Every structure is written in C-alpha cells, then in structure tokens.
C-alpha cells in the first residue's frame, strides 16, 4: 500500500471513530487529523467513506 494511501486510511479511521464517540465540531476534528480546512476534510471523508462527516455522525448516533 502506498504511504499516502495508508495515511489517508489512517486519518479517515481516526476521524470516523471520533465522529462516533466525540462531540467536537467537524472543524476541530479536521484539524486534529491533519487538515487545515474543514472543506478539504469533508471532501476527503466523503470520497473515502461515501458520506459527509455530519451525516456519518448523525447515522452513527441513531
């Protein structure tokens, strides 16, 4: 697995876990996994997981 693919997968798994467990904002979460922009993080998360971070959090909590 290429290093950048591994890094993306690792960041997205950390983000998914945080979205399920934490109450931090998506912007704070984006910064915590290495993104400087909430928009860039949201786009990357949606590409990797298939759903936007806020929708993922809503689905995980219901």
C-alpha angles and dihedrals in degrees: 000000000000115000095243092051090051091049092050092049092048093049092048093049090051090047093048091051091048092049090054096044111024133064096212117129119262089247092055090046091050090055092047092058094045107270121127093198128055088209094055090048093048092050093048092046092050091049092049101039103024098237135069117263095248092050090047090054092048092049093047092052097048 
